[in-house]
């Protein structure tokens, strides 16, 4: 199928996910991205498995919903499956496997064949409980989320040290801002730097071939009224090739690096993990990848921001002149905070179908949004800090306070997301297309 010249509307042949799964067919009309000259960020795959001519017992398939009305005159055609595999660039990095229920086709069967929608109250409570009972430290996405959560907690503590004395002077103790604020600023900046390094490792060690991660038991029947067999999708680590489930490494090889449907890999794909992509990969793919650019902006911002954390330490900050403070303390915060703003914005864009259309029902969008707000707070802090007047210093400390809380909220949502490896959602975009 030919498409317009938009890069976002088609995958490069060497980068098409799940191409080694013949039972899945890419819906070319639903390959999308918010920016026309960047890589696609979303795609849908439909099962294409044909039923065998003689079926006597249930069988197990990697992913498919197969017609069971075998007495039909036309054995080669099947009704559209109400369930599709939804690939997104963010989910692929995070080791997540999303199912999309298309309610324009057989809504009853779709709800029966798939697990419970993960946005339901019951599943949300279950997801929150996982945060206190599941600790997959070998999963880099989990580590990124929890490290940023810890760093945000430290920044909230820092904000109390520098802001509370301005609101309640009676609570201040000797050199609270210098020691309490300075030491926590250094610790918080260092934790953010570590989290940003892991974020980059996650981005450049994405699963290039894609991963299904679901299994379904297929039961064929001759008396099914609408032609669909009975069965139920099950989360399956046995079909997953993401590195997130492998306790033997942080990034690199998956728990099941090869599957029966996999094709031979090139030498570049066989590398267990990389620090940074090759220049060829960088020019042809990563420079056009929203997730990579967002992670890279976060790393650059955190690295520059760390300078201000270092100069905030007691023994350094209190021995610097005003011009030196402006250059090595306030200015790195402006530049670093700007990097956080860029990163949050790009992470939001990655989850959107169009650049101007927010994706309010996507966890990744809210993570980017709260990080954007946090970045604005951390940028306004030095912007006010350049001015030594009391009102400006008050606003500088206040900006750190609400910016830290914004980062904390975004990090906690990311923590929740990192444990939700098998999201199931309703696909309402098809309903909108039908109505229009």
QUIFENKA-V771007 format. One record per pair of residues at least 12 apart in sequence whose C-alpha atoms are under 10 Angstrom apart, sorted by the first residue. I is the first residue (numbers start at 1). J is the second residue. Records with the same first field share a line. If there is no record, write none. Layout:
I = J ; J
//
This chain:
1 = 28 ; 29
2 = 28
3 = 28 ; 29
5 = 36 ; 37
6 = 32 ; 33 ; 35 ; 36 ; 37 ; 38 ; 39 ; 40
7 = 32 ; 33 ; 35 ; 36 ; 37 ; 38 ; 39 ; 40 ; 288
8 = 31 ; 32 ; 33 ; 34 ; 35 ; 36 ; 37 ; 38 ; 39 ; 40 ; 41 ; 42 ; 288
9 = 28 ; 29 ; 30 ; 31 ; 32 ; 33 ; 34 ; 35 ; 36 ; 37 ; 38 ; 39 ; 40 ; 41 ; 42 ; 43
10 = 28 ; 29 ; 30 ; 31 ; 32 ; 33 ; 39 ; 40 ; 43
11 = 28 ; 31 ; 32 ; 39 ; 40 ; 41 ; 43
12 = 39 ; 40 ; 284 ; 285
14 = 208 ; 209
15 = 39 ; 208 ; 209 ; 210 ; 285
16 = 40 ; 43 ; 208 ; 209 ; 210
17 = 43 ; 45 ; 87 ; 88 ; 89 ; 92 ; 207 ; 208 ; 209 ; 210 ; 211 ; 212
18 = 45 ; 87 ; 208 ; 209 ; 210 ; 211 ; 212 ; 261 ; 262
19 = 209 ; 210 ; 261 ; 262 ; 263
20 = 209 ; 210 ; 211 ; 259 ; 260 ; 261 ; 262 ; 263 ; 264
21 = 47 ; 62 ; 63 ; 209 ; 210 ; 211 ; 212 ; 259 ; 260 ; 261 ; 262 ; 263
22 = 47 ; 48 ; 49 ; 261 ; 262
23 = 45 ; 46 ; 47 ; 48 ; 49 ; 50 ; 61 ; 62 ; 63 ; 64 ; 261
24 = 44 ; 45 ; 46 ; 47 ; 48 ; 49 ; 62 ; 63 ; 64 ; 84 ; 85 ; 212
25 = 44 ; 45 ; 46 ; 47 ; 48 ; 49 ; 84 ; 85
26 = 43 ; 44 ; 45 ; 46 ; 47 ; 48 ; 84 ; 85
27 = 43 ; 44 ; 45 ; 46 ; 84
28 = 43 ; 44 ; 45
29 = 43 ; 44
30 = 42 ; 43 ; 44 ; 45 ; 86
31 = 43 ; 44 ; 45 ; 87 ; 88 ; 353
32 = 44 ; 88 ; 352 ; 353 ; 354
33 = 88 ; 89 ; 290 ; 349 ; 350 ; 351 ; 352 ; 353 ; 354 ; 355
34 = 290 ; 349 ; 350 ; 351 ; 352 ; 353 ; 354 ; 355 ; 356 ; 357
35 = 288 ; 290 ; 349 ; 350 ; 352 ; 353 ; 354 ; 355 ; 356
36 = 354 ; 355
37 = 288 ; 289
38 = 285 ; 286 ; 287 ; 288 ; 289 ; 290
39 = 89 ; 285 ; 286 ; 287 ; 288 ; 289 ; 290 ; 291 ; 350
40 = 88 ; 89 ; 288 ; 289 ; 290 ; 350 ; 353
41 = 87 ; 88 ; 89 ; 90 ; 91 ; 92 ; 289 ; 290 ; 291 ; 349 ; 350 ; 351 ; 352 ; 353
42 = 86 ; 87 ; 88 ; 89 ; 90 ; 91 ; 350 ; 351 ; 352 ; 353
43 = 84 ; 85 ; 86 ; 87 ; 88 ; 89
44 = 83 ; 84 ; 85 ; 86 ; 87 ; 88 ; 98 ; 99 ; 100
45 = 83 ; 84 ; 85 ; 86 ; 87 ; 99 ; 100
46 = 63 ; 64 ; 65 ; 80 ; 81 ; 82 ; 83 ; 84 ; 85 ; 86
47 = 63 ; 64 ; 65 ; 66 ; 80 ; 81 ; 82 ; 83 ; 84 ; 85
48 = 63 ; 64 ; 65 ; 66 ; 77 ; 78 ; 80 ; 81
49 = 61 ; 63 ; 64 ; 65 ; 66 ; 67 ; 78
50 = 64 ; 65 ; 66 ; 67 ; 68 ; 75 ; 76 ; 77 ; 78
51 = 65 ; 66 ; 67 ; 68 ; 69 ; 70 ; 75 ; 76 ; 77 ; 78 ; 220
52 = 66 ; 67 ; 68 ; 70 ; 75 ; 220
53 = 70 ; 71 ; 75
54 = 70 ; 220
55 = 68 ; 70 ; 219 ; 220 ; 221
56 = 219 ; 220 ; 221
57 = 218 ; 219 ; 220 ; 221
58 = 217 ; 218 ; 219 ; 220 ; 221 ; 230 ; 231
59 = 216 ; 217 ; 218 ; 219 ; 220
60 = 215 ; 216 ; 217 ; 218 ; 219 ; 231
61 = 214 ; 215 ; 216 ; 217 ; 218 ; 233
62 = 212 ; 213 ; 214 ; 215 ; 216 ; 217 ; 233 ; 234 ; 236 ; 238 ; 239 ; 260 ; 261
63 = 83 ; 84 ; 85 ; 212 ; 213 ; 214 ; 215 ; 216 ; 217 ; 218 ; 233 ; 234 ; 239
64 = 81 ; 83 ; 84 ; 85 ; 214 ; 215 ; 216 ; 217 ; 218 ; 231 ; 233
65 = 78 ; 80 ; 81 ; 82 ; 83 ; 84 ; 110 ; 113 ; 216 ; 217 ; 218 ; 219 ; 228 ; 229 ; 230 ; 231 ; 232 ; 233
66 = 78 ; 79 ; 80 ; 81 ; 218 ; 219 ; 220 ; 227 ; 228 ; 229 ; 230 ; 231
67 = 79 ; 80 ; 81 ; 218 ; 219 ; 220 ; 221 ; 222 ; 224 ; 226 ; 227 ; 228 ; 229 ; 230
68 = 218 ; 219 ; 220 ; 221 ; 222 ; 223 ; 224 ; 225 ; 226 ; 227 ; 228 ; 229 ; 230
69 = 220 ; 221 ; 222 ; 223 ; 224 ; 225 ; 226 ; 227 ; 228 ; 229
70 = 220 ; 221 ; 222 ; 223 ; 224 ; 227
71 = 221 ; 222 ; 223 ; 227
72 = 222 ; 227
78 = 227 ; 228
79 = 105 ; 106 ; 226 ; 227 ; 228
80 = 102 ; 104 ; 105 ; 106 ; 228
81 = 101 ; 102 ; 105 ; 106 ; 109 ; 110 ; 228
82 = 100 ; 101 ; 102 ; 103 ; 104 ; 105 ; 106 ; 107 ; 108 ; 109 ; 110 ; 111 ; 113 ; 114 ; 228 ; 427
83 = 99 ; 100 ; 101 ; 102 ; 103 ; 105 ; 106 ; 107 ; 109 ; 110 ; 111 ; 113 ; 114 ; 233 ; 424 ; 426 ; 427
84 = 98 ; 99 ; 100 ; 101 ; 102 ; 427
85 = 97 ; 98 ; 99 ; 100 ; 101 ; 212 ; 213 ; 214 ; 424
86 = 98 ; 99 ; 100 ; 101 ; 212 ; 423 ; 424 ; 425 ; 427
87 = 99 ; 100 ; 210 ; 211 ; 212
88 = 210 ; 350 ; 351
89 = 203 ; 206 ; 207 ; 210 ; 289 ; 290 ; 291 ; 292 ; 350 ; 351
90 = 203 ; 206 ; 290 ; 291 ; 292 ; 347 ; 350 ; 351 ; 364
91 = 206 ; 210 ; 351 ; 364 ; 417 ; 418 ; 421 ; 422 ; 423
92 = 203 ; 206 ; 207 ; 208 ; 209 ; 210 ; 211 ; 212 ; 242
93 = 140 ; 141 ; 199 ; 202 ; 203 ; 204 ; 205 ; 206 ; 207 ; 208 ; 210 ; 242 ; 243 ; 244 ; 291 ; 292
94 = 139 ; 140 ; 141 ; 142 ; 202 ; 203 ; 206 ; 207 ; 242 ; 243 ; 244 ; 417 ; 418 ; 419 ; 420 ; 421
95 = 139 ; 140 ; 141 ; 202 ; 206 ; 207 ; 210 ; 211 ; 213 ; 240 ; 241 ; 242 ; 243 ; 244 ; 245 ; 418 ; 419 ; 420 ; 421 ; 422
96 = 211 ; 212 ; 213 ; 240 ; 242 ; 244 ; 417 ; 418 ; 419 ; 420 ; 421 ; 422 ; 423
97 = 210 ; 211 ; 212 ; 213 ; 214 ; 235 ; 240 ; 242 ; 420 ; 421 ; 422 ; 423 ; 424
98 = 212 ; 213 ; 214 ; 420 ; 421 ; 422 ; 423 ; 424 ; 425
99 = 114 ; 115 ; 117 ; 212 ; 214 ; 233 ; 422 ; 423 ; 424 ; 425 ; 426 ; 427
100 = 114 ; 117 ; 423 ; 424 ; 425 ; 426 ; 427 ; 428
101 = 113 ; 114 ; 117 ; 424 ; 425 ; 426 ; 427 ; 428 ; 430
102 = 425 ; 426 ; 427 ; 428 ; 429 ; 430 ; 431
103 = 426 ; 427 ; 428 ; 429 ; 430 ; 431
104 = 427 ; 428 ; 429 ; 430 ; 431 ; 432 ; 433 ; 434
105 = 430 ; 431
106 = 226 ; 228
109 = 226 ; 228 ; 229 ; 230 ; 231
110 = 232 ; 426
111 = 232 ; 426
112 = 230 ; 231 ; 232 ; 233
113 = 216 ; 217 ; 228 ; 229 ; 230 ; 231 ; 232 ; 233 ; 234
114 = 216 ; 231 ; 232 ; 233 ; 234 ; 424 ; 425
115 = 232 ; 233 ; 234 ; 235 ; 422 ; 423 ; 424 ; 425
116 = 423 ; 424 ; 425
117 = 423 ; 424 ; 425 ; 426
118 = 420 ; 422 ; 423 ; 424 ; 425 ; 426
119 = 361 ; 423 ; 424 ; 425 ; 426
120 = 424 ; 425
123 = 420 ; 423
124 = 416 ; 420
126 = 420
127 = 416 ; 417 ; 419 ; 420
128 = 413 ; 415 ; 416 ; 417 ; 419 ; 420
129 = 416
130 = 415 ; 416 ; 419 ; 420
131 = 146 ; 412 ; 415 ; 416 ; 417 ; 418 ; 419 ; 420
134 = 419
135 = 419
136 = 244 ; 245 ; 246 ; 247 ; 418 ; 419
137 = 244 ; 247 ; 250
138 = 243 ; 244 ; 245 ; 246 ; 247 ; 248 ; 249 ; 250 ; 251
139 = 202 ; 242 ; 243 ; 244 ; 245 ; 246 ; 247 ; 249 ; 250 ; 251 ; 418 ; 419
140 = 195 ; 198 ; 199 ; 201 ; 202 ; 243 ; 244 ; 245 ; 249 ; 250 ; 251 ; 418
141 = 195 ; 198 ; 199 ; 201 ; 202 ; 203 ; 244 ; 250 ; 251 ; 414 ; 415 ; 417 ; 418 ; 419
142 = 244 ; 414 ; 415 ; 416 ; 417 ; 418 ; 419
143 = 195 ; 198 ; 199 ; 250 ; 415 ; 418
144 = 192 ; 194 ; 195 ; 196 ; 197 ; 198 ; 199 ; 200 ; 202 ; 411 ; 414 ; 415 ; 418
145 = 195 ; 198 ; 199 ; 410 ; 411 ; 412 ; 413 ; 414 ; 415 ; 416 ; 417 ; 418 ; 419
146 = 195 ; 411 ; 412 ; 414 ; 415 ; 416 ; 418
147 = 191 ; 192 ; 193 ; 194 ; 195 ; 196 ; 198 ; 411 ; 415
148 = 188 ; 191 ; 192 ; 193 ; 194 ; 195 ; 196 ; 407 ; 408 ; 410 ; 411 ; 412 ; 414 ; 415
149 = 191 ; 192 ; 195 ; 407 ; 408 ; 409 ; 410 ; 411 ; 412 ; 413 ; 414 ; 415
150 = 188 ; 191 ; 192 ; 195 ; 408 ; 411 ; 412
151 = 184 ; 185 ; 187 ; 188 ; 189 ; 190 ; 191 ; 192 ; 193 ; 194 ; 195 ; 404 ; 407 ; 408 ; 411
152 = 188 ; 189 ; 191 ; 192 ; 374 ; 403 ; 404 ; 405 ; 406 ; 407 ; 408 ; 409 ; 410 ; 411 ; 412
153 = 188 ; 404 ; 405 ; 407 ; 408 ; 409 ; 411
154 = 183 ; 184 ; 185 ; 186 ; 187 ; 188 ; 189 ; 191 ; 404 ; 408
155 = 181 ; 184 ; 185 ; 186 ; 187 ; 188 ; 189 ; 192 ; 400 ; 401 ; 403 ; 404 ; 405 ; 407 ; 408
156 = 184 ; 185 ; 188 ; 400 ; 401 ; 402 ; 403 ; 404 ; 405 ; 406 ; 407 ; 408
157 = 180 ; 181 ; 184 ; 185 ; 188 ; 401 ; 404
158 = 177 ; 180 ; 181 ; 182 ; 183 ; 184 ; 185 ; 186 ; 187 ; 188 ; 397 ; 400 ; 401 ; 404
159 = 177 ; 180 ; 181 ; 184 ; 185 ; 397 ; 398 ; 399 ; 400 ; 401 ; 402 ; 403 ; 404 ; 405
160 = 177 ; 180 ; 181 ; 397 ; 398 ; 400 ; 401
161 = 173 ; 176 ; 177 ; 178 ; 179 ; 180 ; 181 ; 182 ; 184 ; 397 ; 401
162 = 176 ; 177 ; 178 ; 180 ; 181 ; 182 ; 393 ; 394 ; 396 ; 397 ; 398 ; 400 ; 401
163 = 177 ; 181 ; 393 ; 394 ; 395 ; 396 ; 397 ; 398 ; 399 ; 400 ; 401
164 = 177 ; 397 ; 398 ; 401
165 = 177
166 = 390 ; 393 ; 394 ; 397 ; 398
167 = 394 ; 398
175 = 314
177 = 312 ; 314
178 = 312 ; 313 ; 314 ; 315 ; 317 ; 318
179 = 312 ; 313 ; 314 ; 315
180 = 313 ; 314
181 = 309 ; 312 ; 313 ; 314
182 = 308 ; 309 ; 310 ; 311 ; 312 ; 313 ; 314 ; 315 ; 316 ; 317
183 = 309 ; 310 ; 312 ; 313 ; 314
184 = 309 ; 312 ; 313
185 = 306 ; 308 ; 309 ; 310 ; 311 ; 312 ; 313
186 = 305 ; 306 ; 307 ; 308 ; 309 ; 310 ; 311 ; 312 ; 313
187 = 306 ; 309 ; 310 ; 313
188 = 306 ; 309
189 = 302 ; 303 ; 304 ; 305 ; 306 ; 307 ; 308 ; 309 ; 310
190 = 302 ; 303 ; 305 ; 306 ; 307 ; 309 ; 310
191 = 302 ; 306
192 = 298 ; 299 ; 301 ; 302 ; 303 ; 305 ; 306
193 = 298 ; 299 ; 300 ; 301 ; 302 ; 303 ; 304 ; 305 ; 306
194 = 299 ; 302 ; 303
195 = 298 ; 299 ; 302
196 = 295 ; 296 ; 297 ; 298 ; 299 ; 300 ; 301 ; 302 ; 303
197 = 275 ; 295 ; 296 ; 298 ; 299 ; 300 ; 302 ; 303
198 = 250 ; 251 ; 275 ; 295 ; 299
199 = 291 ; 292 ; 294 ; 295 ; 296 ; 298 ; 299
200 = 275 ; 276 ; 291 ; 292 ; 293 ; 294 ; 295 ; 296 ; 297 ; 298 ; 299
201 = 250 ; 251 ; 252 ; 273 ; 274 ; 275 ; 276 ; 277 ; 292 ; 295
202 = 243 ; 244 ; 250 ; 251 ; 252 ; 273 ; 274 ; 275 ; 291 ; 292 ; 295
203 = 276 ; 277 ; 286 ; 289 ; 291 ; 292 ; 293 ; 294 ; 295 ; 296
204 = 251 ; 252 ; 273 ; 274 ; 275 ; 276 ; 277 ; 281 ; 282 ; 286 ; 291 ; 292 ; 295
205 = 242 ; 243 ; 251 ; 252 ; 253 ; 271 ; 272 ; 273 ; 274 ; 275 ; 276 ; 277
206 = 242 ; 243 ; 251 ; 252 ; 273 ; 292
207 = 241 ; 242 ; 243 ; 252 ; 253 ; 254 ; 269
208 = 242 ; 269
209 = 241 ; 242 ; 262 ; 263 ; 265 ; 269
210 = 240 ; 241 ; 242
211 = 239 ; 240 ; 241 ; 242
212 = 235 ; 236 ; 237 ; 239 ; 240 ; 241 ; 242
213 = 234 ; 235 ; 236 ; 237 ; 238 ; 239 ; 240 ; 241 ; 242 ; 421 ; 422
214 = 233 ; 234 ; 235 ; 236 ; 237 ; 238 ; 239 ; 240 ; 422
215 = 232 ; 233 ; 234 ; 235 ; 236 ; 237 ; 238 ; 239 ; 240
216 = 230 ; 231 ; 232 ; 233 ; 234 ; 235 ; 236
217 = 229 ; 230 ; 231 ; 232 ; 233 ; 234
218 = 230 ; 231 ; 232 ; 233
219 = 231 ; 232
234 = 422
235 = 421 ; 422 ; 423
236 = 422
237 = 254 ; 255 ; 256
238 = 255 ; 256 ; 259
239 = 255 ; 256 ; 257 ; 258 ; 259 ; 260
240 = 254 ; 255 ; 256 ; 257 ; 258 ; 259
241 = 253 ; 254 ; 255 ; 256 ; 257 ; 258 ; 259
242 = 254 ; 255 ; 256 ; 257
243 = 255 ; 256 ; 257 ; 272 ; 273
244 = 418 ; 421
249 = 272 ; 273
250 = 273
251 = 272 ; 273 ; 274
252 = 270 ; 271 ; 272 ; 273 ; 274
253 = 270 ; 271 ; 272 ; 273
254 = 272
257 = 270 ; 272
268 = 281
289 = 346 ; 350
290 = 343 ; 345 ; 346 ; 347 ; 348 ; 349 ; 350 ; 351
291 = 343 ; 346 ; 347 ; 348 ; 349 ; 350 ; 351
292 = 343 ; 346 ; 347
293 = 342 ; 343 ; 346 ; 347
294 = 339 ; 340 ; 341 ; 342 ; 343 ; 344 ; 345 ; 346 ; 347 ; 348 ; 349 ; 350 ; 368
295 = 339 ; 340 ; 342 ; 343 ; 344 ; 346 ; 347
296 = 339 ; 342 ; 343
297 = 336 ; 338 ; 339 ; 340 ; 341 ; 342 ; 343 ; 344 ; 346
298 = 336 ; 337 ; 338 ; 339 ; 340 ; 341 ; 342 ; 343 ; 344
299 = 336 ; 339 ; 340 ; 343
300 = 335 ; 336 ; 338 ; 339 ; 340 ; 343
301 = 332 ; 333 ; 334 ; 335 ; 336 ; 337 ; 338 ; 339 ; 340 ; 341 ; 342 ; 343 ; 375
302 = 332 ; 333 ; 335 ; 336 ; 337 ; 338 ; 339 ; 340
303 = 332 ; 335 ; 336 ; 339
304 = 328 ; 331 ; 332 ; 333 ; 334 ; 335 ; 336 ; 337 ; 339
305 = 328 ; 329 ; 330 ; 331 ; 332 ; 333 ; 334 ; 335 ; 336 ; 337 ; 338 ; 339 ; 340 ; 378
306 = 329 ; 332 ; 333 ; 336
307 = 328 ; 329 ; 330 ; 331 ; 332 ; 333 ; 336
308 = 325 ; 327 ; 328 ; 329 ; 330 ; 331 ; 332 ; 333 ; 334 ; 336
309 = 328 ; 329 ; 332 ; 333
310 = 328 ; 329
311 = 324 ; 325 ; 328 ; 329 ; 330
312 = 325 ; 328 ; 329 ; 330
317 = 329
322 = 386
325 = 386
326 = 382 ; 385 ; 386
329 = 382 ; 385 ; 386
330 = 379 ; 381 ; 382 ; 383 ; 384 ; 385 ; 386
331 = 379 ; 382 ; 383 ; 385 ; 386
332 = 379 ; 382
333 = 375 ; 378 ; 379 ; 380 ; 381 ; 382 ; 383 ; 385
334 = 375 ; 376 ; 378 ; 379 ; 380 ; 381 ; 382 ; 383
335 = 378 ; 379 ; 382
336 = 375 ; 378 ; 379
337 = 372 ; 374 ; 375 ; 376 ; 377 ; 378 ; 379 ; 380 ; 381 ; 382
338 = 372 ; 375 ; 376 ; 378 ; 379 ; 380
339 = 372 ; 375 ; 376 ; 379
340 = 368 ; 371 ; 372 ; 373 ; 374 ; 375 ; 376 ; 377 ; 378 ; 379
341 = 368 ; 369 ; 370 ; 371 ; 372 ; 373 ; 374 ; 375 ; 376 ; 377 ; 378 ; 379
342 = 368 ; 371 ; 372 ; 375 ; 376
343 = 368 ; 369 ; 371 ; 372 ; 375
344 = 365 ; 366 ; 367 ; 368 ; 369 ; 370 ; 371 ; 372 ; 373 ; 374 ; 375 ; 376 ; 410
345 = 365 ; 368 ; 369 ; 370 ; 371 ; 372 ; 373 ; 375
346 = 365 ; 368 ; 369 ; 372
347 = 364 ; 365 ; 366 ; 367 ; 368 ; 369 ; 371 ; 372
348 = 360 ; 362 ; 363 ; 364 ; 365 ; 366 ; 367 ; 368 ; 369 ; 370 ; 371 ; 372
349 = 364 ; 365 ; 368 ; 369
350 = 364 ; 365 ; 368
351 = 363 ; 364 ; 365 ; 366 ; 368
352 = 364 ; 365
361 = 425
363 = 410 ; 413 ; 414 ; 416 ; 417
364 = 410 ; 413 ; 414 ; 417
365 = 410
366 = 409 ; 410 ; 413 ; 414
367 = 406 ; 407 ; 408 ; 409 ; 410 ; 411 ; 412 ; 413 ; 414 ; 415 ; 417
368 = 407 ; 410 ; 411 ; 414
369 = 406 ; 407 ; 410
370 = 403 ; 405 ; 406 ; 407 ; 408 ; 409 ; 410 ; 411 ; 413
371 = 403 ; 404 ; 405 ; 406 ; 407 ; 408 ; 409 ; 410 ; 411
372 = 403 ; 406 ; 407 ; 410
373 = 402 ; 403 ; 404 ; 405 ; 406 ; 407 ; 410
374 = 399 ; 400 ; 401 ; 402 ; 403 ; 404 ; 405 ; 406 ; 407 ; 408 ; 409 ; 410
375 = 399 ; 400 ; 403 ; 404 ; 406 ; 407
376 = 399 ; 400 ; 402 ; 403 ; 406
377 = 396 ; 397 ; 398 ; 399 ; 400 ; 401 ; 402 ; 403 ; 404 ; 405 ; 406 ; 407
378 = 396 ; 397 ; 399 ; 400 ; 401 ; 402 ; 403 ; 404 ; 407
379 = 396 ; 399 ; 400 ; 403
380 = 395 ; 396 ; 397 ; 398 ; 399 ; 400 ; 403
381 = 393 ; 394 ; 395 ; 396 ; 397 ; 398 ; 399 ; 400 ; 401 ; 403
382 = 395 ; 396 ; 397 ; 399 ; 400
383 = 395 ; 396 ; 399
384 = 396 ; 397 ; 399
385 = 397
//
